[in-house]
C-alpha cells in the first residue's frame, strides 16, 4: 500500500480549481507531519493553512514553479492550486534555520504522502519570495518560512520513466504529459 501512495505522490503543477480544500482537510495533513520523529524532538515548525482565495492568490504570486520548464509558465491560469501549507520555523524555539532542513523535508514529504492518500496532489515549492509570502500570510517576525506546499485536486498526467542518456530533467510532451526520469534501482544501490 505504501508503494502505491509513493508512486501516486508526484509534484503536480496543474489542479482543478473547482475543488477546494477546507482548513480541516489541511489540518489532517499537518497532523501526519506532527507525529513524525524530529531531530532533538525540538518540533520548531508552525504551519500556515491558506484556503481563502485571496491569501492563496497572494502566496501564488510569490512562488516560482517548474524551473526546468520556465517557458510554460506553470501553473497556467485556471489550473492553480486551491490551497497552500506554509511551513515556518519558530526561531523562538530554534533560531538556526539550516539545522532543521532535514526535518522540514520529512514534514513536507509526510504531508504530500498524506495528501496523495486522500486523493489530493501537492507540489513542494522552495523557490519563493520569503518576504512576499510573509506579507501574504501576516505572521509574527519570529516565524520564518522554509517550505511552501501547494495543495489541490491534480488534473495532470505525471509519469515516471527510465533515465535515457543520463538525463534527469523532467519534461512534457506535445499532449502535456509530464515525464519524470528516475534512476533504476540497480544504479543507486552500492
Order of alpha helices (4+ residues) and beta strands (2+ residues): alpha-alpha-beta-alpha-beta-alpha-beta-alpha-beta-beta-beta-beta-alpha
